[in-house]
Amino acid sequence: MESFLLFTDPYHKQVYQLPTTDRGGDELPVVRGVAMPTDAQFPISVDVFADQGLVYWIDSSARRIVSTHFTANQHSVVAELPEGNTKLTSSASS
């Protein structure tokens, strides 16, 4: 698998892949869109697990974490995010 960067474009509702391997000469790298579900709303905060062929990203408007397969048009909701501002509480007494 080639070296690449992933970045999000929430305006266009897309996650993109930019190859970082040197192609030599003046040829610019080709930016590719990662397959996205048709109901994607506002993708942010992307991460990749290349050995699994998966991209994980947060759809902040739908409040969920989604995984997308690199080569197949397969998407899964991994988790639903809580509404509002959540606070961490400590169970230890002081």
HUJOQUI-V183518 format. One record per residue. N is the residue number from 0. PHI is phi in whole degrees, -180 to 180 (999 if undefined). D_CENTER is the distance of its C-alpha to the mean C-alpha in Angstrom with 1 decimal. Layout:
BEGIN
[[N,PHI,D_CENTER] [N,PHI,D_CENTER]]
END
This chain:
BEGIN
[[0,999,17.7] [1,-76,17.5] [2,-79,16.2] [3,-158,13.4] [4,-111,11.1] [5,-115,7.6] [6,-149,7.6] [7,-108,7.1] [8,-131,10.3] [9,-60,10.8] [10,-61,14.3] [11,-94,13.7] [12,57,10.9] [13,-144,8.8] [14,-107,6.1] [15,-118,8.7] [16,-119,10.0] [17,-118,13.2] [18,-63,15.8] [19,-112,17.7] [20,-73,20.6] [21,-75,23.9] [22,-91,25.2] [23,78,28.5] [24,69,30.5] [25,-99,29.3] [26,-70,26.7] [27,-82,23.4] [28,-67,20.1] [29,-97,18.5] [30,-84,15.1] [31,-117,13.4] [32,-82,11.1] [33,-81,8.7] [34,-56,10.3] [35,-123,9.3] [36,-64,11.7] [37,-67,14.6] [38,-98,14.4] [39,-60,11.0] [40,-115,12.4] [41,-153,10.6] [42,-72,6.8] [43,-141,6.7] [44,47,6.1] [45,-99,3.2] [46,-144,5.4] [47,-131,7.1] [48,-120,10.4] [49,-60,12.2] [50,-65,15.3] [51,-98,13.9] [52,71,12.1] [53,-121,8.9] [54,-112,5.2] [55,-111,4.4] [56,-149,3.0] [57,-99,6.4] [58,-99,8.5] [59,-69,11.3] [60,-71,14.0] [61,-85,13.9] [62,56,13.5] [63,-150,11.5] [64,-105,8.7] [65,-123,7.6] [66,-111,7.4] [67,-131,7.7] [68,-82,10.4] [69,-60,10.8] [70,-102,14.4] [71,-112,15.0] [72,-87,14.2] [73,-119,13.4] [74,-131,11.2] [75,-139,12.0] [76,-80,12.0] [77,-86,12.0] [78,-159,13.6] [79,-95,15.1] [80,-89,15.2] [81,-69,18.8] [82,-80,20.4] [83,73,21.9] [84,-88,22.4] [85,-97,22.7] [86,-114,25.0] [87,-81,25.2] [88,-119,28.8] [89,-92,30.7] [90,-88,32.9] [91,-78,35.3] [92,-87,38.4] [93,-105,39.8]]
END
